[in-house]
């Protein structure tokens, strides 16, 4: 769907076009000027409707229709004057709240076809708008059928032959056969007449409704005059159904106090047309149909000359006028008609009129107009739904229009559905359904306005300001209460149907460009809660990993990206990427066009992560930028994850995903939907296509410097090796998770002279392993904790001590003791000595100084490759069965930058061929035994 033109731009364009038209010289040939061509094109379009013809008249006729002529006596006769006025007050209070919301939304920008559906969908998004649009469509369909049935009832009451001819008094005008099938035939003929008018177009409909409006006003005038001019008389009541008996006449008393007092209180009885006992709820449902026409003008929004101007003024005018008329009629009826007459003759206004045919003509005209109004409104809503493609090809035929722009296919579909509803046969039978549907739509309009108000979006500034969020809530509550008061079963079913439609649209409809109010509300709430998230109140008990994962190329990093998503434990997860470049020499920021590709990657991998890209002259500076600025408030990364620096050839793991989705291919196919194609294609991995030249973006020295920078910033660091071949689905699918192990080595293997496993780094290692084990997909995995011990120390004591620690930390793991005397011996052989008491004493003093064991050892340059290979073999020997991932201790980088290369070399030998491995260095306490 094309994007709608802003209102300001629309008005400016209109002004420019008008000025161009005025500047055309007289007699200039057509077709030579673009302005003339536009004027010629515009002349082919039907003339737009004004406020009076497009809003006031349709709204008035829809609200008068059945209630004013056929049900005003029914309401007063059943409920009494007091409750009747109370019903009108409640009903008009509810619709007034909704009218305020409609006015606010309609004056906040340019409106298009669809009326309330267009307002709701553009405010609440396609899911909510589409589901409510379907409900509103059905409400108009049922409403049209309701008015057709009301007209049939009036025709049969006037011209129909009574079914029981033995007790009925016939007259010369009663010539039409009566009965269910005859009534269905009459309704079908009336509906065909409505169809013909709607097929011609909205312009002819407006002319027809204006003529009907004049007739209705004249008839209303005669009704008010009749109450004063007509003398008291006896009115013959219509016959009751078979097997029923009762009075055959009632009185029009004129203005009498006794009549008024009789009609003040309630008097609910059985409705003579349906045989159902009336209650406040059922009477209110019938009466409320006289208020449901407030959307008649909004439904014509696509045919109005200025919807934002016409809808609020026209709707408010119609609502005030009908409210006055209804209450005046109720008062006059209660003062002059016996209750029996009101209950037993819904056409009594005809019998007491100065000229009987006046009311008959009024009933026929207004009800026919209301039926047409709902039919054309339903067709416009269906057309708007089809044009928005919310239901795919299901509604695609409804997009077709005539040359004048009339959606004739939508009209035919709406007519067919109205015809189906006519089979219900009785007006009061479908009154509750129509009322609940309209109440649901009104509540949705109030909700849309409330959401826009609460979102505090700067662009929500309607010119109509007589509303607040309080009026929206009152409207929603009023609609909800009345829905369940009228019929709780129908109300529950309609809400369930709406929610079902919402889910269907959410999963099947394409992404729209209308904007989602949910995003604005989420932003508003997130900002508020982020301000409340005070870093000064952080506590170790509530620590969670907040990870910044640096990704050079996602093609070779999908395994690591998905794995880190598992260890974040509902914490912050940021994918970081550094693009090398200098903004001073670039025409624009190259990263803006690449965010969509990264966000699509996040969607395809089904991870919960943010994306943060930066431009820097080196990778080290870029990582510093991201560590400094990533996150917001109390949500900032506390752990940096890097891929390991080695010579392993990267593999393109995104290729399989490209085949499945068609969105990450190197050459996107022209047959793909342009909205689904990525604006930036990730480059080929190193060694493919020659694009990378086989080189790396940073050297070994800079890589270790990045680790050192993170530690200086008090960030935990994890180095991930061999995750380029990690397949999460395959690993977790092994025997349904049985035999799945995670190995943890909490001892600094680069410090053979230390066997401490209770320092900050070791505990951080245990915490991350435990977090991974808490993830649902990894709960079947068993933690194996390896404790390296030397001869002379009690293996059992060490194991029991570690077991007690794990118990205090509530970590469930299998403890395995691993003798490593022979490995340590290789180290001391390298030193050329066995045991030096002075050095041992010095080592203990250094360990006592603080966190010495975390630092790179002072004898690092003297660690032999043989020792490191022996440690590597020691770790490999414990892989029976092999683990899914290993967690190893990462010592702090050396302070001397000249030893960075040796540091990296030793890490390489330590982890060679170990499979997926995380080297982890923790700098902050993350675990506690306190409650």
C-alpha positions in Angstrom: 0.0 0.0 0.0 1.3 3.5 -0.8 2.1 5.8 2.0 -0.5 8.5 2.7 0.4 12.1 2.0 0.6 14.3 5.1 -2.2 16.7 5.6 0.1 19.8 5.4 1.6 18.6 2.2 -1.9 17.9 0.8 -3.1 21.4 1.5 0.0 23.0 0.0 -0.3 20.9 -3.1 -3.9 21.8 -3.4 -3.0 25.5 -3.2 -0.3 25.1 -5.8 -2.7 23.3 -8.2 -5.3 26.0 -7.8 -2.7 28.8 -8.5 -1.6 26.9 -11.6 -5.1 26.6 -12.9 -5.8 30.3 -12.4 -2.6 31.2 -14.4 -3.6 29.3 -17.5 -4.4 31.8 -20.3 -7.9 31.6 -21.8 -8.2 29.5 -24.8 -5.0 27.5 -24.3 -5.3 24.0 -25.8 -5.9 21.2 -23.4 -3.1 18.8 -22.8 -0.3 21.3 -23.2 -0.2 22.2 -19.5 0.4 19.7 -16.7 -2.0 21.7 -14.5 -4.7 21.5 -17.2 -4.1 17.7 -17.4 -4.5 17.4 -13.7 -7.7 19.5 -13.8 -9.1 17.3 -16.5 -8.3 14.2 -14.5 -9.9 15.7 -11.4 -13.0 16.5 -13.4 -13.5 12.8 -14.1 -13.7 12.1 -10.4 -17.1 12.5 -8.6 -17.6 15.7 -6.6 -16.8 15.4 -3.0 -19.4 15.8 -0.3 -19.8 18.7 2.1 -20.3 18.5 5.9 -24.1 18.8 5.7 -24.6 16.3 2.9 -21.8 13.9 3.8 -22.0 13.8 7.6 -25.0 15.5 9.1 -27.7 14.0 6.9 -26.4 10.4 6.9 -25.9 10.5 10.7 -29.3 12.0 11.4 -31.1 9.5 9.3 -29.2 6.5 10.7 -29.9 7.6 14.3 -33.6 8.3 13.6 -34.5 5.3 11.5 -36.2 2.5 13.5 -36.3 3.9 17.0 -37.9 7.3 16.4 -40.9 5.9 14.4 -41.2 2.3 15.5 -39.6 1.9 18.9 -40.0 5.1 20.9 -43.4 3.9 22.2 -41.9 0.4 22.9 -39.1 1.9 25.0 -41.4 4.2 27.1 -44.1 1.5 27.3 -41.8 -1.2 28.7 -39.3 0.9 30.7 -41.4 3.9 31.7 -40.4 7.5 31.2 -37.8 7.6 34.0 -35.9 4.6 32.8 -36.4 5.7 29.1 -34.7 9.0 29.8 -32.0 7.2 31.9 -31.4 4.9 28.9 -31.0 7.8 26.6 -28.6 9.5 29.0 -26.5 6.4 29.4 -26.5 5.7 25.7 -25.6 9.3 24.7 -23.0 9.5 27.4 -21.3 6.4 25.9 -21.5 7.7 22.4 -20.5 11.2 23.4 -17.3 9.9 24.8 -16.8 8.0 21.6 -17.7 11.1 19.5 -15.0 13.0 21.3 -12.4 10.3 20.5 -13.6 10.3 16.8 -13.3 14.0 16.6 -9.8 14.0 18.1 -8.5 11.3 15.8 -10.2 12.7 12.7 -8.6 16.1 13.3 -5.1 14.7 13.7 -4.3 14.3 10.0 -5.7 13.4 6.6 -8.4 10.7 6.5 -9.0 8.2 3.8 -11.8 5.7 3.0 -12.8 3.4 5.8 -14.0 5.7 8.5 -13.6 4.2 12.0 -11.5 1.3 10.5 -9.1 3.7 9.0 -8.8 5.6 12.3 -8.2 2.5 14.4 -5.9 0.7 12.0 -3.6 3.8 11.6 -3.6 4.4 15.3 -3.4 0.9 16.8 -1.7 -1.0 13.9 -2.9 -3.5 11.4 -3.7 -6.4 13.8 -6.1 -4.4 16.0 -7.4 -2.3 13.2 -8.0 -5.3 10.9 -9.9 -7.3 13.5 -12.0 -4.3 14.6 -12.5 -3.5 10.9 -14.0 -6.9 10.3 -16.2 -6.5 13.4 -17.3 -3.0 12.2 -18.0 -4.4 8.7 -20.3 -7.1 10.2 -21.9 -4.5 12.5 -22.9 -2.5 9.4 -24.1 -5.6 7.6 -26.3 -6.6 10.5 -27.4 -3.0 11.0 -28.5 -2.8 7.4 -30.5 -6.1 7.8 -32.0 -4.7 11.0 -33.3 -1.6 9.2 -34.6 -3.6 6.3 -36.5 -5.8 8.7 -37.8 -2.8 10.5 -39.1 -1.5 7.2 -40.7 -4.8 6.3 -42.4 -4.8 9.7 -43.8 -1.4 9.0 -45.0 -2.4 5.6 -46.7 -5.6 6.8 -48.3 -3.7 9.7 -49.9 -1.2 7.3 -50.6 -3.3 4.2 -50.3 -6.9 5.4 -53.2 -9.3 5.7 -53.4 -10.7 9.4 -52.5 -14.3 9.7 -55.5 -14.9 12.0 -58.4 -13.5 9.9 -61.1 -14.7 12.2 -60.5 -12.1 14.9 -58.8 -9.4 12.8 -60.7 -6.4 11.3 -59.7 -6.1 7.7 -59.6 -2.9 5.7 -59.2 -2.2 2.0 -55.5 -1.4 2.2 -54.5 -4.7 3.7 -53.7 -6.6 0.5 -50.2 -8.0 1.1 -49.8 -11.6 2.3 -48.1 -12.0 5.6 -45.8 -14.7 7.0 -42.1 -15.5 7.3 -41.4 -16.2 3.7 -43.5 -13.3 2.5 -41.6 -11.0 4.9 -38.3 -12.4 3.5 -39.4 -11.6 0.0 -40.3 -8.0 0.9 -37.0 -7.6 2.6 -35.2 -8.9 -0.4 -37.0 -6.5 -2.7 -36.2 -3.5 -0.4 -32.6 -4.6 -0.2 -32.3 -4.8 -4.0 -33.5 -1.2 -4.1 -30.7 -0.2 -1.7 -28.2 -2.2 -3.8 -29.1 -0.2 -6.9 -28.6 3.1 -5.3 -25.3 2.0 -3.7 -24.1 0.6 -7.0 -24.6 4.0 -8.7 -22.3 5.7 -6.2 -22.0 7.9 -3.2 -23.0 11.1 -5.1 -26.4 9.6 -6.0 -26.7 8.3 -2.5 -26.2 11.7 -1.1 -28.9 13.2 -3.3 -31.3 10.4 -2.3 -30.6 10.9 1.4 -31.1 14.6 1.2 -34.6 14.0 -0.3 -35.3 11.5 2.4 -34.0 14.0 5.0 -36.6 16.6 3.9 -39.3 14.0 4.1 -38.3 12.9 7.6 -38.1 16.5 8.9 -41.6 17.2 7.6 -42.9 14.0 9.2 -41.3 14.8 12.5 -43.0 18.2 12.4 -46.4 16.6 11.9 -45.8 14.2 14.7 -45.1 17.0 17.2 -48.1 19.0 15.9 -50.3 15.9 16.2 -49.8 15.6 20.0 -51.4 19.0 20.3 -53.9 19.0 17.4 -55.3 15.5 17.5 -58.2 14.9 19.9 -58.3 11.8 22.2 -59.3 8.7 20.3 -59.4 4.9 20.5 -56.8 3.0 18.5 -57.4 -0.5 17.2 -54.5 -2.7 18.2 -52.8 -5.1 15.8 -53.8 -8.8 16.3 -51.7 -11.0 18.6 -50.1 -14.2 17.4 -52.2 -17.4 17.3 -53.1 -18.9 20.7 -52.9 -15.5 22.3 -55.7 -13.2 23.6 -55.9 -9.7 24.9 -57.5 -6.3 24.4 -58.1 -5.2 20.8 -58.0 -1.5 21.4 -56.2 1.2 23.5 -56.6 5.0 24.0 -54.8 8.1 22.9 -55.8 10.3 25.8 -54.1 13.5 24.9 -52.2 15.4 27.6 -53.4 14.0 31.0 -51.6 13.8 34.3 -53.1 10.4 35.0 -51.5 9.1 31.8 -48.1 10.6 32.6 -48.2 9.1 36.2 -49.1 5.7 34.7 -46.1 5.8 32.3 -43.5 7.0 34.8 -42.5 3.7 36.3 -41.3 0.5 34.6 -43.7 -2.1 33.3 -41.7 -4.9 31.5 -43.9 -7.5 29.8 -43.7 -10.0 27.0 -42.9 -8.5 23.6 -45.8 -9.3 21.3 -43.6 -9.8 18.2 -41.0 -12.2 19.7 -42.8 -13.7 22.7 -39.8 -12.9 25.0 -40.1 -11.2 28.4 -38.4 -7.7 28.1 -35.8 -6.4 30.6 -33.8 -3.3 31.0 -31.0 -4.9 29.0 -33.2 -6.1 26.1 -35.0 -2.8 25.8 -31.7 -0.8 26.0 -30.4 -3.0 23.2 -33.2 -2.1 20.9 -33.1 1.6 21.9 -29.3 1.8 21.5 -29.7 1.1 17.8 -30.9 4.6 17.5 -27.5 5.8 18.6 -25.4 3.6 16.5 -25.6 5.9 13.5 -22.8 8.2 14.8 -20.3 6.5 12.5 -22.5 7.0 9.3 -20.6 10.2 8.5 -17.2 8.7 9.4 -17.8 5.8 7.1 -18.0 8.3 4.2 -14.6 9.8 5.0 -13.3 8.8 1.6 -16.1 10.7 -0.2 -15.9 13.9 1.9 -14.4 17.1 0.7 -12.6 17.7 4.0 -13.0 14.8 6.4 -11.0 16.4 9.2 -13.3 19.4 9.2 -16.6 17.7 8.4 -16.6 14.7 10.7 -16.4 16.4 14.1 -18.8 19.3 13.3 -21.3 17.1 11.5 -21.3 14.3 14.0 -21.7 16.5 17.1 -24.5 18.5 15.4 -26.4 15.3 14.6 -25.9 13.8 18.1 -27.2 16.9 19.9 -30.2 17.2 17.5 -31.3 13.6 17.9 -30.8 13.7 21.7 -33.2 16.6 22.0 -35.8 15.0 19.6 -35.7 11.6 21.4 -36.3 13.1 24.8 -39.0 15.4 23.6 -40.8 12.5 21.9 -40.5 10.3 25.0 -42.0 13.0 27.2 -44.9 13.7 24.8 -45.7 10.0 24.4 -45.7 9.4 28.1 -48.1 12.3 28.6 -50.7 11.3 26.0 -50.7 7.5 25.3 -51.9 4.7 27.5 -49.2 2.1 28.3 -51.2 -0.6 26.6 -51.1 1.3 23.3 -47.3 1.8 23.7 -46.7 -1.9 24.4 -49.1 -3.4 21.8 -48.8 -1.1 18.8 -45.3 -0.1 17.6 -46.9 1.9 14.7 -49.2 4.0 17.0 -47.6 7.3 15.8 -49.3 6.7 12.5 -52.7 6.2 14.1 -52.5 9.4 16.1 -51.1 11.6 13.3 -53.1 14.4 11.7 -52.7 12.4 8.4 -51.9 8.8 8.8 -49.8 8.3 5.6 -47.3 11.0 6.9 -45.8 8.6 9.5 -45.9 5.7 7.1 -43.9 7.7 4.6 -41.5 8.8 7.3 -40.9 5.3 8.5 -40.3 4.0 5.0 -38.0 6.8 4.1 -35.9 7.0 7.2 -35.5 3.2 7.5 -34.7 2.8 3.9 -32.1 5.6 4.2 -30.5 3.9 7.3 -30.4 0.6 5.5 -28.6 2.2 2.5 -26.3 4.0 4.9 -25.2 0.8 6.6 -24.9 -1.0 3.3 -22.7 1.7 1.7 -20.8 2.0 5.0 -20.1 -1.8 5.0 -18.9 -1.7 1.4 -16.5 1.2 2.1 -15.0 -0.6 5.1 -14.7 -3.8 3.1 -13.0 -1.9 0.3 -10.5 -0.3 2.8 -9.7 -3.7 4.3 -9.1 -5.2 0.9 -7.0 -2.3 -0.3 -4.8 -2.7 2.8 -4.1 -6.4 1.9 -4.5 -7.5 5.6 -6.2 -10.8 4.5 -4.1 -11.4 1.4 -6.0 -12.8 -1.7 -9.2 -13.5 0.3 -10.5 -10.0 -0.1 -8.6 -9.1 -3.3 -11.8 -9.1 -5.5 -13.2 -6.3 -3.2 -10.5 -3.9 -4.5 -12.2 -3.5 -7.9 -13.9 -0.2 -8.5 -15.8 1.5 -11.3 -14.4 4.3 -13.4 -15.9 6.8 -10.9 -14.2 5.0 -8.0 -17.2 3.2 -6.6 -16.2 -0.2 -5.1 -19.0 -2.1 -6.8 -17.6 -5.6 -5.8 -17.5 -4.6 -2.1 -21.1 -3.4 -2.5 -22.2 -6.8 -4.0 -20.4 -8.7 -1.2 -22.0 -6.6 1.5 -25.4 -7.0 -0.2 -25.0 -10.8 -0.2 -24.2 -10.9 3.5 -27.1 -8.6 4.4 -29.4 -11.0 2.5 -28.1 -13.9 4.6 -28.9 -12.0 7.8 -32.4 -11.3 6.7 -33.2 -15.0 7.2 -33.3 -14.3 11.0 -36.8 -12.8 10.3 -37.3 -10.7 13.4 -36.0 -7.2 14.2 -35.5 -7.7 17.9 -33.7 -11.0 17.3 -30.6 -9.3 15.8 -30.8 -6.1 17.8 -28.5 -7.4 20.5 -25.9 -8.6 18.1 -25.8 -5.3 16.2 -25.6 -3.3 19.4 -22.7 -5.4 20.8 -20.8 -5.1 17.5 -21.2 -1.4 17.5 -20.2 -1.1 21.2 -17.1 -3.1 20.5 -16.2 -0.7 17.7 -16.8 2.3 19.9 -14.6 0.9 22.6 -11.9 0.3 20.0 -12.1 4.0 18.9 -11.8 5.1 22.5 -8.9 2.8 23.0 -7.1 4.1 19.9 -7.5 7.7 21.2 -6.4 6.7 24.7 -3.3 4.9 23.3 -2.4 8.0 21.2 -2.9 10.2 24.2 -0.8 8.0 26.6 1.9 7.5 24.0 2.6 11.3 24.2 3.8 11.3 20.6 4.7 14.8 19.4 2.8 14.3 16.2 -0.5 13.6 18.0 -1.8 17.1 18.2 -5.5 17.1 17.0 -7.1 20.5 16.4 -10.1 19.2 18.4 -9.0 19.5 22.0 -12.2 18.8 24.0 -11.1 15.4 25.2 -8.8 13.8 27.7 -7.7 10.3 28.6 -10.4 10.3 31.2 -13.1 10.6 28.5 -11.5 7.7 26.6 -11.5 5.5 29.7 -15.1 6.4 30.5 -16.1 5.5 27.0 -14.3 2.1 27.1 -15.8 1.2 30.5 -19.3 2.3 29.4 -19.1 0.2 26.2 -17.7 -2.8 28.1 -20.4 -2.7 30.8 -23.2 -2.3 28.4 -22.0 -5.1 26.2 -22.1 -7.6 29.0 -25.3 -6.1 30.4 -27.1 -6.6 27.0 -25.9 -10.2 26.4 -22.9 -11.6 28.1 -22.8 -14.6 25.8 -22.8 -12.5 22.6 -20.3 -10.1 24.2 -17.9 -12.8 25.1 -18.2 -14.5 21.7 -17.6 -11.2 19.9 -14.5 -10.4 21.9 -13.2 -14.0 21.3 -13.8 -13.6 17.6 -12.0 -10.3 17.6 -9.0 -11.8 19.4 -8.9 -14.7 16.9 -8.9 -12.3 14.0 -6.1 -10.3 15.7 -3.9 -13.4 16.0 -4.7 -14.4 12.4 -3.7 -11.0 11.1 -0.6 -10.8 13.3 0.8 -14.0 11.9 -0.4 -13.8 8.3 -0.5 -10.2 7.3 2.5 -8.4 5.8 4.3 -5.7 7.7 2.7 -2.3 7.3 4.1 1.1 7.0 1.4 2.8 9.1 3.4 2.9 12.3 2.5 0.9 15.4 1.1 2.6 18.5 2.5 -0.3 20.5 6.0 0.9 19.7 5.2 4.4 21.0 3.7 3.0 24.2 6.6 0.7 24.7 9.0 3.5 24.2 7.1 5.7 26.7 7.1 2.9 29.4 10.7 1.8 28.8 11.9 5.3 29.1 10.1 5.7 32.4 11.4 2.4 33.8 14.9 3.1 32.6 14.9 6.3 34.6 13.8 4.3 37.6 16.6 1.7 37.1 19.2 3.2 39.4 22.7 1.7 39.0 23.5 2.8 42.6 21.0 0.2 43.8 22.6 -2.7 42.0 23.2 -5.8 44.2 25.1 -9.0 43.5 22.0 -11.0 44.3 20.3 -9.7 41.2 23.2 -9.7 38.9 22.7 -11.1 35.4 24.9 -11.2 32.3 24.6 -8.2 30.0 26.6 -9.2 27.0 28.3 -7.2 24.2 29.2 -9.7 21.4 31.6 -8.3 18.8 30.9 -9.7 15.4 33.2 -9.1 12.5 31.1 -11.0 9.9 27.8 -12.7 10.9 28.2 -15.2 8.1 30.8 -17.1 10.1 29.4 -16.3 13.6 25.9 -17.7 13.7 26.9 -20.5 16.0 28.4 -18.1 18.6 25.5 -15.6 18.2 22.9 -18.2 19.1 25.0 -19.7 21.9 25.5 -16.3 23.6 21.8 -15.8 23.3 21.4 -18.7 25.7 23.8 -17.4 28.4 22.3 -13.9 28.7 19.7 -15.0 31.2 17.1 -12.3 30.3 19.8 -9.7 30.4 20.9 -7.2 27.8 22.4 -8.7 24.6 24.0 -6.4 22.1 25.6 -7.4 18.7 28.4 -5.0 18.1 30.2 -4.4 14.9 33.1 -2.1 14.0 33.3 -0.7 10.5 36.7 0.8 9.6 36.5 4.2 8.1 36.8 7.9 8.6 33.6 10.0 8.5 35.5 13.1 7.5 36.3 11.6 4.0 32.9 9.9 3.5 29.8 11.6 2.0 27.5 10.0 4.6 27.3 7.5 7.4 27.6 4.1 5.7 26.1 2.3 8.8 22.6 3.7 8.5 21.7 1.6 5.5 23.0 -1.6 7.2 20.9 -1.6 10.3 18.0 -3.3 8.5 20.2 -6.1 7.5 21.4 -6.7 11.0 17.9 -6.5 12.4 16.7 -9.0 9.8 19.5 -11.3 10.9 18.3 -11.0 14.5 14.8 -11.9 13.4 15.9 -14.9 11.3 18.1 -16.3 14.0 15.2 -15.8 16.5 17.4 -14.2 19.2 16.6 -11.3 21.6 19.4 -8.9 20.9 20.0 -5.2 20.0 22.4 -4.1 17.3 25.0 -1.4 17.8 27.3 -0.5 14.9 30.1 2.0 15.0 32.6 3.6 12.6 36.2 3.9 13.8 39.7 4.1 12.4 40.7 0.9 14.2 38.9 -2.1 15.7 40.3 -1.3 19.2 38.9 2.2 19.2 35.6 0.9 17.8 35.3 -1.6 20.7 36.1 1.1 23.2 33.3 3.2 21.7 30.8 0.4 22.1 31.9 -0.4 25.6 31.5 3.2 26.6 28.2 4.0 24.9 26.3 0.7 24.5 23.2 0.4 26.6 21.3 3.1 28.5 21.0 3.9 32.2 21.2 0.7 34.3 21.2 -1.5 31.2 24.8 -1.5 30.0 27.0 -4.4 29.0 29.0 -5.9 31.8 30.6 -8.7 29.7 32.5 -8.6 26.4 32.5 -11.6 24.2 35.1 -11.9 21.4 35.9 -14.6 18.9 39.3 -16.2 19.3 42.2 -14.9 17.3 43.5 -17.8 15.3 44.2 -19.0 11.8 41.1 -21.1 11.4 39.3 -20.6 8.1 35.9 -19.1 8.7 32.9 -21.0 7.2 29.8 -19.3 5.8 27.0 -20.7 8.0 24.6 -18.1 6.7 24.5 -19.8 3.3 22.0 -22.4 4.5 19.8 -19.7 6.0 20.0 -17.8 2.7 18.7 -20.8 0.8 15.7 -21.1 3.2 14.8 -17.4 3.4 16.2 -15.9 0.2 17.2 -12.8 2.1 20.9 -13.2 2.7 22.1 -14.2 -0.8 24.9 -12.4 -2.4 22.7 -11.5 -5.4 19.1 -11.0 -4.3 16.6 -12.3 -6.9 14.5 -9.7 -8.6 11.5 -11.9 -8.0 11.6 -11.3 -4.3 9.4 -8.8 -2.6 11.4 -5.5 -2.4 10.3 -5.1 1.2 11.9 -8.5 2.0 15.2 -7.8 0.4 18.0 -6.5 2.5 19.4 -3.1 1.7 22.9 -4.3 2.6 24.4 -7.8 1.8 26.9 -9.1 4.3 30.3 -9.5 2.7 31.8 -12.9 1.9 34.0 -14.5 4.6 37.7 -14.3 4.5 39.1 -16.4 1.6 35.9 -16.3 -0.5 35.4 -14.2 -3.5 38.6 -12.3 -2.9 36.6 -9.5 -1.2 38.5 -9.8 2.0 41.8 -10.5 0.6 42.5 -13.2 3.2 43.5 -10.6 5.7 42.2 -9.6 9.2 40.9 -6.3 10.3 43.2 -6.3 13.4 46.5 -7.9 14.5 47.4 -10.0 17.5 48.8 -7.1 19.4 45.6 -5.1 19.0 43.4 -8.1 19.8 45.1 -8.6 23.2 44.9 -4.8 23.8 41.1 -5.0 23.3 41.0 -7.6 26.1 43.1 -5.4 28.3 40.9 -2.4 27.6 37.8 -4.3 28.7 39.4 -5.5 31.9 40.5 -1.9 32.7 36.9 -0.8 32.2 35.8 -3.5 34.7 34.1 -5.6 32.1 34.1 -9.4 32.2 35.7 -10.9 29.2 35.0 -14.2 27.3 36.9 -15.5 24.4 35.0 -18.0 22.2 36.9 -20.6 20.2 35.7 -23.2 17.7 32.1 -21.9 17.7 32.2 -21.4 14.0 31.2 -25.1 13.7 28.8 -25.0 16.6 25.3 -26.0 15.6 22.9 -25.5 18.5 20.1 -27.6 17.1 22.4 -30.5 16.5 24.1 -30.3 19.9 20.8 -30.0 21.8 19.2 -32.7 19.7 21.7 -35.4 20.8 19.6 -38.2 22.2 17.0 -35.7 23.3 19.5 -33.9 25.5 20.7 -37.1 27.3 24.5 -37.4 27.5 24.8 -33.6 27.2 27.7 -32.2 29.3 29.2 -28.8 30.0 32.8 -29.0 31.4 34.0 -26.3 33.8 37.7 -25.9 34.7 37.8 -23.2 37.4 41.5 -23.3 38.0 44.0 -21.0 36.2 45.8 -23.6 34.1 48.5 -21.1 33.2 49.5 -20.9 36.8 50.8 -24.4 37.7 51.9 -23.0 41.1 48.4 -22.2 42.1 45.3 -24.4 42.5 42.9 -21.8 43.9 39.3 -22.1 42.7 37.5 -19.7 44.9 38.7 -16.4 43.4 36.4 -13.9 41.6 37.2 -15.3 38.2 36.5 -18.9 39.2 33.2 -18.0 40.7 32.3 -16.0 37.6 33.1 -19.1 35.6 30.8 -21.2 37.8 28.0 -18.6 37.5 28.0 -18.5 33.7 28.0 -22.3 33.5 25.0 -22.4 36.0 23.2 -19.7 33.9 23.6 -21.8 30.8 22.3 -24.8 32.7 19.2 -22.8 33.8 18.1 -22.2 30.2 15.2 -24.5 29.2 17.0 -26.0 26.2 20.1 -26.8 28.4 18.4 -28.1 31.5 19.2 -31.7 30.6 22.9 -30.9 30.4 25.0 -32.0 33.3 27.8 -29.8 34.7 31.1 -31.5 35.2 33.5 -29.6 37.4 37.2 -30.6 37.2 39.5 -30.0 40.1 43.2 -30.2 39.5 45.1 -31.6 42.6 48.8 -32.6 43.3 50.2 -35.4 45.3 50.4 -34.8 49.0 47.0 -33.2 49.1 43.9 -35.1 50.1 41.8 -35.7 47.1 38.8 -36.5 49.2 39.2 -33.4 51.3 39.5 -31.2 48.2 36.5 -32.8 46.6 34.4 -32.4 49.8 35.4 -28.8 50.2 34.4 -28.0 46.6 31.2 -29.9 47.0 30.3 -27.9 50.0 31.0 -24.7 48.1 28.7 -25.8 45.3 26.0 -26.7 47.8 26.2 -23.2 49.4 26.0 -21.7 45.9 23.0 -23.9 44.9 24.9 -25.2 41.9 24.4 -28.8 40.9 27.5 -30.3 39.3 29.5 -33.5 39.3 33.0 -32.9 40.8 35.9 -34.8 39.2 39.4 -34.6 40.7 42.2 -34.7 38.1 45.9 -35.4 39.3 48.3 -33.2 37.3 51.6 -33.8 39.0 53.2 -34.9 35.8 52.0 -31.8 34.0 53.3 -29.5 36.7 56.6 -31.4 36.7 57.1 -30.3 33.1 56.8 -26.7 34.1 59.4 -27.0 36.9 61.8 -28.9 34.6 61.6 -25.9 32.3 62.7 -23.7 35.2 65.7 -25.9 35.8 64.8 -26.6 39.4 62.4 -28.6 41.4 61.3 -26.6 44.4 62.6 -23.2 45.6 61.4 -22.2 49.1 62.1 -18.6 48.6 60.1 -18.4 45.4 57.3 -20.3 47.0 57.2 -17.9 49.8 57.3 -14.9 47.4 54.5 -16.5 45.4 52.3 -16.8 48.6 53.0 -13.2 49.5 52.0 -12.1 46.0 48.8 -14.1 46.2 48.0 -12.6 49.6 48.3 -9.1 48.1 45.0 -9.4 46.4 43.8 -10.8 43.1 47.2 -12.0 42.0 46.0 -15.3 40.7 43.8 -13.4 38.1 46.8 -11.6 36.6 49.1 -13.0 33.9 51.9 -14.9 35.8 55.2 -13.3 36.3 56.9 -16.4 34.9 54.6 -16.5 31.8 57.5 -16.2 29.4 59.0 -19.3 30.9 55.9 -21.5 30.4 57.1 -24.1 28.0 55.1 -25.3 25.0 55.5 -28.8 26.3 53.7 -27.8 29.5 50.9 -26.1 27.6 50.5 -29.1 25.3 50.4 -31.4 28.3 47.7 -29.3 29.9 45.8 -29.4 26.6 46.1 -33.2 26.5 45.0 -33.3 30.1 41.8 -31.5 29.3 41.2 -33.6 26.2 41.6 -36.8 28.2 38.6 -35.9 30.3 36.2 -35.8 27.3 34.5 -39.2 27.8 31.9 -38.5 26.7 32.9 -35.3 24.9 31.2 -32.1 26.3 29.0 -29.7 24.2 31.1 -26.8 25.4 34.0 -26.1 27.8 34.5 -23.2 30.2 38.1 -22.4 30.9 39.8 -19.9 33.1 41.2 -16.8 31.3 44.0 -15.1 33.1 44.4 -11.3 32.9 46.6 -10.0 30.1 50.1 -8.9 31.1 50.8 -5.3 31.9 53.8 -5.4 29.6 52.5 -4.9 26.1 55.6 -6.6 24.7 54.3 -9.9 26.1 50.9 -9.8 24.4 52.1 -12.1 21.6 53.3 -14.7 24.2 50.0 -14.5 26.0 48.0 -15.1 22.9 50.3 -18.0 21.9 49.9 -19.7 25.2 46.1 -19.4 25.0 46.2 -20.9 21.5 48.2 -23.9 22.7 46.0 -24.3 25.8 42.7 -24.5 23.8 43.9 -26.2 20.6 41.4 -28.8 19.3 39.2 -28.6 22.4 36.0 -28.0 20.5 33.6 -25.1 21.5 35.4 -23.4 24.3 34.9 -20.2 26.3 37.9 -18.7 28.0 36.4 -16.5 30.7 37.8 -13.8 32.9 35.6 -12.2 35.6 36.4 -9.0 37.4 33.3 -8.4 39.5 31.6 -10.5 42.2 28.5 -12.2 40.7 27.6 -14.8 43.2 26.4 -14.8 46.8 25.3 -17.3 49.5 23.1 -14.7 51.2 19.3 -14.9 51.0 
